[in-house]
Amino acid sequence: MLNKIVLAAAATLIALPLMAQEVNPGKVALARSLGLDPNAYTLSELTAINGEFTPAERANRIRYINEQHARGKSGTSHIRSTPRHQSRFLSQRQGIGRNDY
């Protein structure tokens, strides 16, 4: 009985790091749609990159995240967006006016 418990505990200790390395299929799909390596970025970093409006803004976000990684920091902190994206409502950020409905 004791041998079975020890064996189960050892198997669990071996399996834990492997379970932690499983990659979320949604994360892989998002990274591939952005043309990025899913192992190089966290899901929140990929979401931040995907949330940028223009290719230039996405490139700036990727550069910022890579710089943060090089410094040993998380790349999820927010960089300031341009005033164009600081409007209060999503419809305003997308350029939809009241008469467009």
N, C-alpha and C positions, 0 to 999 in steps of 0.2 A: 504494500500500500504506500509506504513512504517513498519507494523507488518511483512509483507512478507520479507522485506529487512533485518530486525533484525533476523528473523528466519533463513534466508539463511546464514547470517553471522555467527550465532551460529553453524549451521550445518557444515559450512566450518571449523570453529575452532576446532570442535570435530573430524572431519574427517582427518585433516592434520597429526596428529601424527600417525594415523592408516595407512595412505598412505605411510608415511616415513618408516614404519616397514615392508613393503612388501619385500619379499625375491625374488631375481632374480633366476629363475629356472636353469639358467646356472651355477650360483654360487653354488646352492645346488648340482647339478650334479658333479661339479668339487670337491667339498668338500667330497661328498660320494665316489668318485673314489679314493680319497686320504685317506679315512677312518677317516675324521675329521668332527667336528661339524661345519656346515655352519654359525651358529650364533657366533662362537668364533673367526672367522677370517674375515677380509675384503677380497674383491675380489682380490685386488692387492697382499695381503699376500698369498692367495691361489695360485695365479699365480706364485709368487716367489718360493713357495714350489714345485709346479709342474715343475718349470724350472730347478730344481737341477737334476743332472745326476744319482746319485747313492742313494740307500736307506739311507746310512750313511749321505750323504750330506743333504738329505731331513730331516732326524732326527735332524741334527745340525741346519737347518733353523727353524724348528718348535720350538726347544729349545730356539733359539735366539729370535724368535717372542714372545714366552711365557714370557721370561725374560723381554722383552720390555713392554709387557702388564702389568706385575707385577709392573714395575716402573712407569706406567702411561704414557708411550710413545707409539708412533706408531711403529709397527713392520716392516714397509716397507723400512726402510733404509737398504742399502746394506752392507752385510758383505763381506769381501774379499774372492774371490774364489781362488782355488789352481792355481798354474802356468799352469797346464795342460789346464785350461779353459780360459786362457787369450790370446789365439791366436787371430789373427786378423780376420780370416775368419771362418764362420760356418763350412765349409767343413773340415777345419783343426781341429776344436774342436771335430768333429765327427769321426776323424781318416781317412778321405778319401783323398787319394793322387791324383796327377794329372793323373796318369796312371789307375786309377780306374773307369774312366768315360766310 
